[in-house]
Amino acid sequence: MEESNQALPSEDKEPVQKLAQAYATLKEEVGRIIVGQDEVLEELFIALFARGHALLIGVPGLAKTLMISSLAKALNLSFNRIQFTPDLMPADITGTEVIQEDKATGSRAFKFLKGPIFANIILADEINRTPPKTQAALLESMQEHQVTVGGTKYSLEEPFFVLATQNPIEQEGTYPLPEAQLDRFMFMIKVDYPDFEEEREILKRTTESTSTEIQAVLNGQEILELQKIVRKVPIADQVMDYALRLTRATRLNNPKAPAFIKEMLSWGAGPRASQYLVLAAKVKAVLSGRLHVSAEDIRAVAHPVLRHRIITNYTAEAEGIRPDDVIDRLLKTIDPNASDALSDGKLPGVLS
């Protein structure tokens, strides 16, 4: 595999090393509360340092909410939890304008009361339990890091992350997120059951009268600086092309896409998938103690980046084929060392 001929500036190497050290400390601090779930925690950290949002999928009782609140404490960031319900309105999230009277002059004026969206980390709990109108209230904040109320724009405090949860087993009274909103999430993270030893440790910790306090490891300004450094991590053109080929291979209009893609999918991933593959791989490389990105980093983040951006068709669903199964096969099919195996003669789309 071709190495990048770019080099990280010497003044940036120390902050990158600090990020790797901070990650180890963060894992240790959060691990004092959360048992196991190492892969989930790593993917959460990757999303945070890549300035992305994450959607966590898992059955009730797997400590998704506790995991996110513990993460906020370890990062010394403000945290708000929004419980999504069928009667939740957009103003309940963004805030609303009220008429306020000046008792001295008797004059009245509109005043904006900020909603719970004004925090560094937002836990959108059971986001699929609220109607599309309210779900859409998150779109502007997730993409632009601002909200608009009464024609006035209000900037959100940086860093800003939306970490949403979704229950995969209860379908009655739920509203599936539309594809356009799913695409705003960098990762879809699957939270699975703990193994026997982990569950035994959970049982011990939660049935004894002991309490554990989490110490803050980083603050908001340090996170913003580390986010900037991550984007400077060099990546070879061939590795970047590998991420691009993986994404473009999922599209049905690509004449060189594998045959199984056209048999199993009804829709493929857009340009955001390529962007997030590269950004996530950069963070993955740094957390692994390396100053350059490899194809293995791309492969390591392919599932959480792609699983909610490809849609299986009726035939695949009838055979029990999931998006993760398609991604597994795709990773076996696409050669990281190929030059232009899936070029269709068109330039890739680029998002600003």
VOGU-3710 file (C-alpha; in Angstrom, 3 decimals, decimal comma):
1> meesnqalps> 0,000/0,000/0,000  1,300/3,409/-0,971  2,424/5,618/1,902  1,460/9,278/1,993  4,318/11,526/0,914  2,845/14,265/3,059  4,170/14,725/6,555  2,371/16,050/9,569  3,958/19,376/10,635  6,199/18,941/13,649
11> edkepvqkla> 4,152/21,433/15,686  1,082/19,225/15,186  2,691/15,944/16,253  2,532/16,739/19,957  -1,243/17,506/19,902  -1,832/14,289/17,937  0,059/12,340/20,563  -1,992/14,163/23,192  -5,173/12,948/21,490  -3,985/9,333/21,651
21> qayatlkeev> -3,093/9,758/25,331  -6,381/11,513/26,071  -8,278/8,665/24,409  -6,606/6,116/26,686  -7,459/8,219/29,738  -11,033/8,764/28,525  -11,532/5,018/28,081  -10,240/4,441/31,592  -12,519/7,101/33,120  -15,675/6,026/31,275
31> griivgqdev> -14,756/2,393/31,967  -15,184/3,116/35,681  -18,915/3,424/34,966  -19,468/1,423/31,767  -18,507/-2,257/31,645  -17,284/-3,561/28,269  -18,669/-1,976/25,069  -15,093/-1,096/24,007  -15,954/-1,007/20,317  -19,001/1,207/20,933
41> leelfialfa> -16,960/3,638/23,032  -14,206/3,789/20,420  -16,735/4,588/17,678  -18,262/7,306/19,877  -14,844/8,863/20,435  -14,087/8,696/16,707  -17,334/10,508/15,887  -16,654/13,184/18,503  -13,111/13,945/17,373  -14,166/13,879/13,706
51> rghalligvp> -16,903/16,456/14,491  -19,677/14,039/13,615  -22,975/12,878/15,111  -23,846/9,286/16,002  -26,986/7,153/16,141  -26,913/4,296/18,671  -29,125/1,282/17,996  -29,796/-1,175/20,802  -32,475/-2,764/22,959  -33,408/-1,136/26,292
61> glaktlmiss> -31,154/-1,635/29,297  -27,781/-1,560/27,536  -26,673/1,696/29,243  -26,800/3,839/26,096  -27,967/6,884/28,042  -25,485/6,296/30,879  -22,686/5,870/28,340  -23,385/9,239/26,725  -23,833/11,134/30,001  -20,591/9,605/31,324
71> lakalnlsfn> -18,817/10,662/28,157  -20,048/14,255/28,633  -18,665/14,293/32,184  -15,293/12,934/31,094  -15,104/15,640/28,415  -16,273/18,381/30,803  -19,036/19,397/28,376  -22,583/20,592/29,001  -25,140/17,848/28,462  -28,895/17,823/27,848
81> riqftpdlmp> -31,164/14,823/27,395  -34,266/15,190/25,229  -36,817/12,409/25,560  -38,583/12,190/22,210  -42,313/11,492/22,464  -45,216/11,616/19,959  -46,410/14,968/21,335  -42,991/16,699/21,316  -43,005/19,901/19,250  -40,071/21,576/17,432
91> aditgteviq> -40,177/24,523/19,850  -39,678/22,071/22,724  -36,241/21,381/21,249  -35,042/24,669/19,777  -36,733/27,107/22,161  -39,412/29,744/21,677  -40,046/33,475/21,772  -42,169/34,891/24,596  -43,440/38,389/25,272  -41,656/39,961/28,223
101> edkatgsraf> -42,791/43,168/29,881  -40,399/45,767/31,244  -41,964/46,687/34,588  -40,147/50,019/34,705  -41,368/51,331/31,347  -44,342/49,085/30,702  -43,008/48,261/27,237  -43,180/44,750/25,872  -40,702/42,909/23,694  -40,088/39,393/22,457
111> kflkgpifan> -37,399/37,420/24,276  -35,984/34,126/23,070  -35,919/31,337/25,634  -33,339/28,758/24,647  -34,405/25,136/24,370  -32,452/22,045/25,422  -30,635/21,963/22,063  -28,298/24,610/23,495  -25,694/22,307/25,014  -22,442/20,693/23,854
121> iiladeinrt> -23,746/17,118/23,863  -27,391/16,378/23,102  -28,833/12,963/23,847  -31,829/12,557/21,533  -33,383/9,606/23,341  -35,610/7,336/21,219  -35,525/9,757/18,318  -37,864/7,570/16,258  -40,738/8,083/18,724  -41,513/11,610/17,518
131> ppktqaalle> -43,167/12,698/14,221  -41,087/13,826/11,222  -41,840/17,533/11,833  -40,104/17,380/15,206  -37,303/15,118/13,949  -36,611/17,734/11,273  -36,041/20,365/13,980  -32,653/18,725/14,526  -31,536/18,973/10,888  -30,359/22,590/10,907
141> smqehqvtvg> -28,601/22,233/14,241  -26,809/19,052/13,133  -25,633/20,469/9,811  -25,175/24,182/10,478  -24,674/24,172/14,269  -27,361/26,824/14,611  -31,120/27,167/15,011  -33,477/29,690/13,419  -36,445/30,949/15,430  -38,633/33,842/14,330
151> gtkysleepf> -36,258/34,608/11,475  -33,282/35,040/13,818  -30,316/32,662/13,764  -28,814/31,520/17,052  -25,412/29,830/17,028  -24,898/26,730/19,125  -21,951/26,479/21,481  -18,990/24,529/20,106  -18,197/21,692/20,218  -21,666/20,400/19,410
161> fvlatqnpie> -22,714/16,758/19,050  -26,042/15,000/18,650  -25,955/11,435/19,964  -29,309/9,801/19,297  -30,677/6,443/20,425  -33,188/4,215/18,733  -34,970/1,094/19,965  -34,910/-1,572/17,214  -37,550/-3,906/18,662  -40,567/-1,672/19,311
171> qegtyplpea> -42,187/-0,555/16,049  -45,665/0,468/17,224  -46,001/4,245/17,459  -42,596/4,940/15,906  -41,575/7,110/12,966  -38,495/5,799/11,112  -35,935/8,490/10,357  -35,945/9,492/6,675  -32,815/8,693/4,670  -31,900/12,396/4,368
181> qldrfmfmik> -31,749/12,707/8,148  -29,980/9,381/8,653  -27,296/10,661/6,287  -26,564/13,515/8,729  -25,303/10,969/11,257  -21,665/10,078/10,741  -22,030/6,691/12,431  -24,786/4,216/13,111  -23,437/2,329/16,126  -24,839/-1,045/17,155
191> vdypdfeeer> -24,936/-1,645/20,909  -25,086/-5,376/21,653  -25,617/-7,459/24,771  -22,644/-7,852/27,160  -20,956/-11,227/27,456  -21,249/-13,369/30,594  -18,284/-11,913/32,510  -19,234/-8,337/31,614  -22,819/-8,867/32,725  -21,607/-10,388/35,988
201> eilkrttest> -19,500/-7,259/36,612  -22,511/-5,056/35,777  -24,543/-7,010/38,306  -21,921/-6,462/41,005  -21,604/-2,733/40,345  -25,321/-2,019/40,204  -26,412/-4,039/43,234  -23,865/-2,705/45,711  -23,914/0,609/47,582  -20,872/2,076/45,847
211> steiqavlng> -20,616/5,253/43,802  -18,002/6,265/41,257  -17,158/9,787/40,142  -15,784/10,499/36,669  -12,919/12,965/36,365  -12,855/15,412/33,440  -10,059/14,634/30,975  -10,540/17,291/28,268  -12,441/20,554/27,958  -14,325/22,077/25,031
221> qeilelqkiv> -11,461/24,236/23,761  -9,036/21,302/23,783  -11,535/19,190/21,829  -11,904/21,934/19,191  -8,127/22,095/18,777  -7,852/18,320/18,474  -10,639/18,288/15,860  -8,586/20,711/13,743  -5,444/18,600/14,109  -7,282/15,426/13,021
231> rkvpiadqvm> -8,013/16,955/9,612  -4,287/17,557/9,088  -3,405/13,865/9,418  -1,979/12,833/6,001  -3,624/10,192/3,850  -2,182/8,690/0,644  -4,132/9,210/-2,563  -4,470/5,449/-2,982  -6,028/5,070/0,473  -8,410/7,946/-0,222
241> dyalrltrat> -9,313/6,346/-3,547  -10,074/3,106/-1,696  -12,656/4,924/0,440  -14,089/6,462/-2,713  -14,293/3,100/-4,500  -16,078/1,496/-1,542  -18,729/4,205/-1,593  -19,183/4,288/-5,351  -19,407/0,490/-5,473  -22,719/0,695/-3,600
251> rlnnpkapaf> -24,421/2,766/-6,313  -26,693/1,007/-8,761  -25,927/3,488/-11,567  -22,243/2,549/-11,506  -21,773/0,102/-14,411  -18,690/-1,380/-12,704  -20,385/-2,022/-9,356  -20,302/-5,690/-8,291  -23,244/-7,781/-9,501  -24,357/-8,637/-5,957
261> ikemlswgag> -24,827/-4,910/-5,230  -27,415/-4,624/-8,004  -29,074/-7,807/-6,769  -29,268/-6,796/-3,094  -29,578/-2,996/-2,897  -32,238/-0,512/-3,888  -30,130/2,530/-2,964  -26,437/3,257/-2,403  -24,346/5,654/-0,333  -23,832/9,310/-1,228
271> prasqylvla> -20,720/11,525/-1,103  -20,973/12,021/2,666  -20,035/8,359/3,082  -16,656/8,937/1,398  -16,017/12,027/3,501  -16,861/10,286/6,734  -14,832/7,194/5,823  -11,732/9,372/5,432  -12,358/11,515/8,530  -13,154/8,504/10,710
281> akvkavlsgr> -10,090/6,657/9,401  -7,898/9,638/10,326  -9,145/9,551/13,912  -8,816/5,761/14,005  -5,183/6,044/12,895  -4,371/8,624/15,570  -6,085/6,626/18,306  -3,959/3,663/17,211  -0,798/5,763/17,644  -0,065/6,344/13,939
291> lhvsaedira> 0,406/9,622/12,063  -0,872/8,384/8,695  -3,974/6,552/7,470  -3,925/2,996/6,118  -6,507/0,944/4,210  -7,121/-1,028/7,411  -8,359/2,160/9,058  -10,873/2,599/6,229  -12,015/-1,004/6,621  -12,337/-0,619/10,408
301> vahpvlrhri> -14,876/2,219/10,095  -16,744/0,975/7,009  -19,631/-0,670/8,881  -20,725/2,238/11,108  -20,335/4,685/8,201  -22,140/2,664/5,514  -24,776/0,542/7,286  -27,394/3,316/7,403  -26,539/4,689/3,964  -27,305/1,599/1,902
311> itnytaeaeg> -30,832/0,238/1,557  -31,419/-3,433/0,875  -34,183/-4,362/-1,552  -37,136/-6,678/-0,992  -35,274/-9,734/-2,301  -32,379/-9,262/0,112  -34,710/-8,624/3,048  -36,687/-11,775/2,221  -33,448/-13,765/2,396  -32,469/-12,174/5,714
321> irpddvidrl> -29,572/-10,221/4,218  -28,708/-7,136/6,274  -26,690/-4,062/5,256  -23,781/-5,345/7,375  -23,739/-8,555/5,297  -23,496/-6,497/2,099  -20,645/-4,431/3,585  -18,794/-7,611/4,608  -18,980/-8,871/1,050  -18,016/-5,481/-0,343
331> lktidpnasd> -14,864/-5,360/1,797  -13,879/-8,790/0,479  -14,523/-7,724/-3,118  -12,908/-4,281/-3,378  -9,113/-4,470/-3,516  -7,372/-1,654/-1,578  -4,431/-1,838/-3,974  -6,465/-1,449/-7,184  -6,002/1,759/-9,139  -9,346/2,561/-10,765
341> alsdgklpgv> -11,300/-0,664/-10,436  -14,662/1,040/-10,170  -14,166/4,252/-12,063  -17,239/5,104/-14,112  -15,699/8,066/-15,841  -17,527/10,608/-13,684  -16,074/12,971/-11,147  -17,254/12,341/-7,564  -19,655/14,779/-6,008  -18,183/17,053/-3,338
351> ls> -20,055/18,609/-0,447  -19,006/22,005/0,790
//
